[in-house]
């Protein structure tokens, strides 16, 4: 297993380089440059044009695109993501490091809630097919899939934030947070998370529970499950010990593919609720043509995507023993 993981990591390096090269070319092909975004494109005098040229030279945009990419890749090999083209000119790693904990907190809590609720809901729906519970969850799934996040967020903000005044609707802390007692500070922070996490969880819970239901339905029809029942084993043992582990394989795949989203963040949720996370940072960087910040985000998300695929493959072997046996025979 360790040798397999090492081989996959080595193969991921050239793939990561290819991803960054394509991304680098695409973002530079987009109309507009950082210098134009900063001055609004209204510079017309000779001195202003000279200032723009000096900025292009300072940013290295006057060099050919292959040279720009090579310089960026050289810095990346030293884990230097460069400095932002924004007015603050802060290091990219510093900006990402400031936003990353917020996004991780939101998305990890959201994912834990989805897993804890989706797995039992999917199992119960599959083992009680066409029951009232299954029909109710089916309706919930369709509503969850059909409800846009931004629309649900606006409705909840109007209801709980504006009409009832129970929950805050933006940011992570109140303006007077530092003057509140300790317990009130904790509640203030948690109350700011309720609406964003609730909106993000709603659609994800609907999808995961449906995947789990479909996977469990396929597994319970297998011969080995019927044989376990024929032996007189309790239904809980049949489902929990024999069926559940194999039914989790599609969920493991989806979780692996969801890992980059833990860092990439939810652009819609973070924008609507004014949460200073990675998604909001990426949107701002795209509008400002802040190439170093865009590439820094893409590198982080691409690396996590490749690692997620590896983690999913390794987890298969932990969940399903048949996959481990197949690998030993293949050697």
Buried (B, 14 or more C-beta within 10 A) or exposed (E): EEEBEEEBEEEBEEEBEEBBBEBBEEBBEEEEBBBBBBEEEEBEEEEEEEBBEEBBEEBEBEBEEEEBBEEBBEEBEEEBBBBBBBEEEEBBBEBBEBBBEBBBBBBEBBBEBBBEBBBEBBBBBBBEEEEEBBEEBBEBBEEBEEBEBEEBBBEBBEEBBEEEEEBBBEEBBBEEBEEBEEEEBEEBBEBBBBBBBBBBBBBBBBBBBBBBBBBBBBBBEEEEBEEBBEEEBEEEEBBEEBBBBBBBBBBBBBBBEBBBBBBBBBBBBBBBBEBBBBBBBBBBBBEBBBBBBBBBBBBBBBBBBBBBBBBBBBBBBEBBEEBEEEBEEEE
